Amino acid sequence: MFDRKDIAQLKKDIVLDVELLNSRFKLHTRWGVFSPRSIDDGTLLLMKYISANENDICLDLGCGYGPIGLALARQCHKGKVHMVDKDFVAVELSKYNAKINNVSNAKAYLSDAFLQVPNDIKFNQIISNIPAKVGREQLSIILNDAFDALQPGGSITVVTINGLKDFIKNNFKSVFGNYKKIKQGQKYLISQAIKQ
């Protein structure tokens, strides 16, 4: 329970000072968005196994306040990162975090999965920390849309809870024809598929 005098403090942004993909960031976050107090463990595990080439076109699906997309954007400085989320507060925070961290090649916008992502853009990679609670139907839609949005040779890399291991494996094999387990930790699994 919070007293009324605590509410003004709770409304202030939380500022994280973090190192991601060998680059430092100040990230503003706030109560109500995913993992506001710190970068969540799934994302931290994922970040150990992803990187971007300087010309890559990447999609951060479910970007939150932007840690994955902004870190990738620093690596693909001649490319572009699209950062999408269905939460307008997360998108606003991502835009703000791109601005204060001088990341000009990252574009954040509202989209429920791929609904607002332009069809004519083909990505080298799609990266996502997929929430378990989106449901199997939405996950199936996401994977099929990801296949369509990738360039040939492009990859999708996701982190999920271990409980989704078989579902992800089966769906990657069904949609992409391949599946690679990159890393399995105590709670989280990093999976990848390539559009052949």
Contacts in CASP RR format, 6 or more apart in sequence:
PFRMAT RR
TARGET T0000
AUTHOR 0000-0000-0000
METHOD contacts of the structure
MODEL  1
MFDRKDIAQLKKDIVLDVELLNSRFKLHTRWGVFSPRSIDDGTLLLMKYI
SANENDICLDLGCGYGPIGLALARQCHKGKVHMVDKDFVAVELSKYNAKI
NNVSNAKAYLSDAFLQVPNDIKFNQIISNIPAKVGREQLSIILNDAFDAL
QPGGSITVVTINGLKDFIKNNFKSVFGNYKKIKQGQKYLISQAIKQ
2 10 0 8 1.000
10 31 0 8 1.000
11 30 0 8 1.000
12 30 0 8 1.000
13 28 0 8 1.000
13 29 0 8 1.000
13 30 0 8 1.000
14 28 0 8 1.000
14 29 0 8 1.000
14 30 0 8 1.000
14 31 0 8 1.000
14 36 0 8 1.000
14 37 0 8 1.000
15 26 0 8 1.000
15 27 0 8 1.000
15 28 0 8 1.000
15 29 0 8 1.000
16 25 0 8 1.000
16 26 0 8 1.000
16 27 0 8 1.000
16 28 0 8 1.000
16 29 0 8 1.000
16 38 0 8 1.000
16 39 0 8 1.000
17 24 0 8 1.000
17 25 0 8 1.000
17 26 0 8 1.000
18 24 0 8 1.000
18 25 0 8 1.000
18 27 0 8 1.000
18 39 0 8 1.000
18 67 0 8 1.000
19 25 0 8 1.000
20 39 0 8 1.000
20 47 0 8 1.000
20 67 0 8 1.000
20 68 0 8 1.000
20 70 0 8 1.000
20 71 0 8 1.000
21 47 0 8 1.000
21 50 0 8 1.000
21 51 0 8 1.000
21 71 0 8 1.000
21 72 0 8 1.000
21 74 0 8 1.000
21 75 0 8 1.000
23 71 0 8 1.000
23 74 0 8 1.000
23 75 0 8 1.000
25 67 0 8 1.000
25 70 0 8 1.000
25 71 0 8 1.000
25 97 0 8 1.000
25 101 0 8 1.000
26 97 0 8 1.000
26 100 0 8 1.000
26 101 0 8 1.000
27 65 0 8 1.000
27 66 0 8 1.000
27 67 0 8 1.000
27 70 0 8 1.000
27 93 0 8 1.000
27 97 0 8 1.000
27 101 0 8 1.000
28 65 0 8 1.000
28 93 0 8 1.000
28 96 0 8 1.000
28 97 0 8 1.000
28 100 0 8 1.000
29 35 0 8 1.000
29 36 0 8 1.000
29 37 0 8 1.000
29 65 0 8 1.000
29 93 0 8 1.000
30 36 0 8 1.000
30 89 0 8 1.000
30 93 0 8 1.000
32 89 0 8 1.000
33 64 0 8 1.000
33 65 0 8 1.000
33 87 0 8 1.000
33 89 0 8 1.000
33 90 0 8 1.000
33 93 0 8 1.000
34 40 0 8 1.000
34 64 0 8 1.000
34 90 0 8 1.000
34 131 0 8 1.000
35 43 0 8 1.000
36 65 0 8 1.000
39 47 0 8 1.000
39 67 0 8 1.000
40 129 0 8 1.000
41 187 0 8 1.000
41 188 0 8 1.000
42 129 0 8 1.000
42 159 0 8 1.000
42 187 0 8 1.000
42 188 0 8 1.000
43 67 0 8 1.000
43 68 0 8 1.000
43 129 0 8 1.000
43 159 0 8 1.000
45 159 0 8 1.000
45 183 0 8 1.000
45 185 0 8 1.000
45 188 0 8 1.000
45 190 0 8 1.000
46 68 0 8 1.000
46 127 0 8 1.000
46 129 0 8 1.000
46 157 0 8 1.000
46 158 0 8 1.000
46 159 0 8 1.000
46 188 0 8 1.000
46 190 0 8 1.000
47 67 0 8 1.000
47 68 0 8 1.000
47 71 0 8 1.000
48 183 0 8 1.000
49 157 0 8 1.000
49 182 0 8 1.000
49 183 0 8 1.000
49 190 0 8 1.000
50 68 0 8 1.000
50 72 0 8 1.000
50 125 0 8 1.000
50 127 0 8 1.000
50 157 0 8 1.000
51 72 0 8 1.000
51 75 0 8 1.000
52 58 0 8 1.000
52 72 0 8 1.000
52 75 0 8 1.000
52 76 0 8 1.000
52 81 0 8 1.000
52 124 0 8 1.000
52 125 0 8 1.000
53 75 0 8 1.000
53 76 0 8 1.000
53 124 0 8 1.000
54 75 0 8 1.000
54 76 0 8 1.000
54 77 0 8 1.000
54 78 0 8 1.000
54 79 0 8 1.000
55 76 0 8 1.000
55 78 0 8 1.000
55 79 0 8 1.000
56 72 0 8 1.000
56 75 0 8 1.000
56 76 0 8 1.000
56 79 0 8 1.000
56 124 0 8 1.000
56 125 0 8 1.000
57 76 0 8 1.000
57 79 0 8 1.000
57 80 0 8 1.000
57 81 0 8 1.000
57 82 0 8 1.000
57 121 0 8 1.000
57 122 0 8 1.000
57 123 0 8 1.000
57 124 0 8 1.000
57 151 0 8 1.000
58 69 0 8 1.000
58 72 0 8 1.000
58 73 0 8 1.000
58 76 0 8 1.000
58 80 0 8 1.000
58 81 0 8 1.000
58 82 0 8 1.000
58 123 0 8 1.000
58 124 0 8 1.000
58 125 0 8 1.000
58 126 0 8 1.000
58 127 0 8 1.000
59 81 0 8 1.000
59 82 0 8 1.000
59 83 0 8 1.000
59 84 0 8 1.000
59 117 0 8 1.000
59 123 0 8 1.000
59 125 0 8 1.000
59 126 0 8 1.000
59 127 0 8 1.000
59 149 0 8 1.000
60 66 0 8 1.000
60 68 0 8 1.000
60 69 0 8 1.000
60 72 0 8 1.000
60 81 0 8 1.000
60 82 0 8 1.000
60 83 0 8 1.000
60 84 0 8 1.000
60 127 0 8 1.000
60 128 0 8 1.000
61 84 0 8 1.000
61 113 0 8 1.000
61 114 0 8 1.000
61 126 0 8 1.000
61 127 0 8 1.000
61 128 0 8 1.000
61 130 0 8 1.000
61 142 0 8 1.000
61 146 0 8 1.000
62 83 0 8 1.000
62 84 0 8 1.000
62 85 0 8 1.000
62 86 0 8 1.000
62 90 0 8 1.000
62 128 0 8 1.000
62 129 0 8 1.000
63 69 0 8 1.000
63 83 0 8 1.000
63 84 0 8 1.000
63 85 0 8 1.000
63 90 0 8 1.000
63 91 0 8 1.000
63 94 0 8 1.000
63 108 0 8 1.000
64 83 0 8 1.000
64 85 0 8 1.000
64 87 0 8 1.000
64 90 0 8 1.000
64 91 0 8 1.000
64 93 0 8 1.000
64 94 0 8 1.000
65 90 0 8 1.000
65 93 0 8 1.000
65 94 0 8 1.000
65 97 0 8 1.000
66 83 0 8 1.000
66 90 0 8 1.000
66 93 0 8 1.000
66 94 0 8 1.000
66 97 0 8 1.000
66 98 0 8 1.000
66 108 0 8 1.000
68 127 0 8 1.000
68 129 0 8 1.000
69 81 0 8 1.000
69 83 0 8 1.000
69 94 0 8 1.000
69 106 0 8 1.000
69 127 0 8 1.000
70 81 0 8 1.000
70 83 0 8 1.000
70 94 0 8 1.000
70 97 0 8 1.000
70 98 0 8 1.000
70 101 0 8 1.000
70 103 0 8 1.000
70 106 0 8 1.000
72 81 0 8 1.000
72 127 0 8 1.000
73 80 0 8 1.000
73 81 0 8 1.000
73 98 0 8 1.000
73 103 0 8 1.000
73 105 0 8 1.000
73 106 0 8 1.000
74 103 0 8 1.000
76 105 0 8 1.000
77 105 0 8 1.000
78 105 0 8 1.000
79 105 0 8 1.000
80 105 0 8 1.000
80 106 0 8 1.000
80 107 0 8 1.000
81 105 0 8 1.000
81 106 0 8 1.000
81 107 0 8 1.000
82 106 0 8 1.000
82 107 0 8 1.000
82 109 0 8 1.000
82 117 0 8 1.000
82 121 0 8 1.000
82 123 0 8 1.000
83 91 0 8 1.000
83 94 0 8 1.000
83 98 0 8 1.000
83 106 0 8 1.000
83 107 0 8 1.000
83 108 0 8 1.000
83 109 0 8 1.000
84 91 0 8 1.000
84 108 0 8 1.000
84 109 0 8 1.000
84 110 0 8 1.000
84 111 0 8 1.000
84 113 0 8 1.000
84 116 0 8 1.000
84 117 0 8 1.000
85 91 0 8 1.000
85 94 0 8 1.000
85 108 0 8 1.000
85 110 0 8 1.000
85 111 0 8 1.000
86 110 0 8 1.000
86 111 0 8 1.000
86 112 0 8 1.000
86 113 0 8 1.000
88 110 0 8 1.000
91 108 0 8 1.000
91 109 0 8 1.000
91 110 0 8 1.000
94 106 0 8 1.000
94 108 0 8 1.000
95 108 0 8 1.000
97 103 0 8 1.000
98 104 0 8 1.000
98 106 0 8 1.000
98 108 0 8 1.000
109 116 0 8 1.000
110 116 0 8 1.000
111 117 0 8 1.000
113 138 0 8 1.000
113 141 0 8 1.000
113 142 0 8 1.000
113 145 0 8 1.000
114 142 0 8 1.000
114 145 0 8 1.000
114 146 0 8 1.000
114 149 0 8 1.000
117 149 0 8 1.000
121 149 0 8 1.000
122 149 0 8 1.000
122 150 0 8 1.000
122 151 0 8 1.000
123 149 0 8 1.000
123 150 0 8 1.000
123 151 0 8 1.000
123 154 0 8 1.000
124 150 0 8 1.000
124 151 0 8 1.000
124 154 0 8 1.000
124 155 0 8 1.000
125 150 0 8 1.000
125 154 0 8 1.000
125 155 0 8 1.000
125 156 0 8 1.000
125 157 0 8 1.000
126 146 0 8 1.000
126 149 0 8 1.000
126 150 0 8 1.000
126 155 0 8 1.000
126 156 0 8 1.000
126 157 0 8 1.000
127 156 0 8 1.000
127 157 0 8 1.000
127 158 0 8 1.000
128 142 0 8 1.000
128 156 0 8 1.000
128 157 0 8 1.000
128 158 0 8 1.000
128 159 0 8 1.000
129 158 0 8 1.000
129 159 0 8 1.000
130 139 0 8 1.000
130 142 0 8 1.000
130 158 0 8 1.000
130 159 0 8 1.000
130 160 0 8 1.000
130 164 0 8 1.000
132 160 0 8 1.000
132 161 0 8 1.000
132 163 0 8 1.000
132 164 0 8 1.000
134 142 0 8 1.000
136 167 0 8 1.000
139 164 0 8 1.000
139 167 0 8 1.000
139 168 0 8 1.000
139 171 0 8 1.000
140 171 0 8 1.000
143 156 0 8 1.000
143 171 0 8 1.000
143 172 0 8 1.000
143 175 0 8 1.000
143 176 0 8 1.000
144 175 0 8 1.000
146 156 0 8 1.000
146 175 0 8 1.000
147 156 0 8 1.000
147 175 0 8 1.000
147 176 0 8 1.000
147 195 0 8 1.000
150 156 0 8 1.000
150 195 0 8 1.000
151 195 0 8 1.000
152 195 0 8 1.000
152 196 0 8 1.000
153 194 0 8 1.000
153 195 0 8 1.000
153 196 0 8 1.000
154 194 0 8 1.000
154 195 0 8 1.000
155 192 0 8 1.000
155 193 0 8 1.000
155 194 0 8 1.000
155 195 0 8 1.000
156 172 0 8 1.000
156 176 0 8 1.000
156 192 0 8 1.000
156 193 0 8 1.000
156 195 0 8 1.000
157 182 0 8 1.000
157 190 0 8 1.000
157 191 0 8 1.000
157 192 0 8 1.000
158 168 0 8 1.000
158 190 0 8 1.000
158 191 0 8 1.000
158 192 0 8 1.000
159 188 0 8 1.000
159 189 0 8 1.000
159 190 0 8 1.000
159 191 0 8 1.000
160 168 0 8 1.000
160 188 0 8 1.000
160 189 0 8 1.000
160 191 0 8 1.000
161 187 0 8 1.000
161 188 0 8 1.000
161 189 0 8 1.000
162 184 0 8 1.000
162 185 0 8 1.000
162 186 0 8 1.000
162 187 0 8 1.000
162 188 0 8 1.000
162 189 0 8 1.000
163 189 0 8 1.000
164 189 0 8 1.000
165 184 0 8 1.000
165 189 0 8 1.000
165 191 0 8 1.000
168 179 0 8 1.000
168 189 0 8 1.000
168 191 0 8 1.000
169 179 0 8 1.000
169 181 0 8 1.000
169 191 0 8 1.000
172 178 0 8 1.000
172 179 0 8 1.000
172 191 0 8 1.000
172 192 0 8 1.000
172 193 0 8 1.000
173 179 0 8 1.000
175 193 0 8 1.000
176 193 0 8 1.000
176 194 0 8 1.000
176 195 0 8 1.000
176 196 0 8 1.000
177 193 0 8 1.000
177 196 0 8 1.000
178 193 0 8 1.000
178 194 0 8 1.000
178 196 0 8 1.000
179 191 0 8 1.000
179 192 0 8 1.000
179 193 0 8 1.000
180 191 0 8 1.000
180 192 0 8 1.000
180 193 0 8 1.000
180 194 0 8 1.000
181 189 0 8 1.000
181 190 0 8 1.000
181 191 0 8 1.000
182 190 0 8 1.000
182 191 0 8 1.000
182 192 0 8 1.000
183 189 0 8 1.000
183 190 0 8 1.000
184 190 0 8 1.000
END
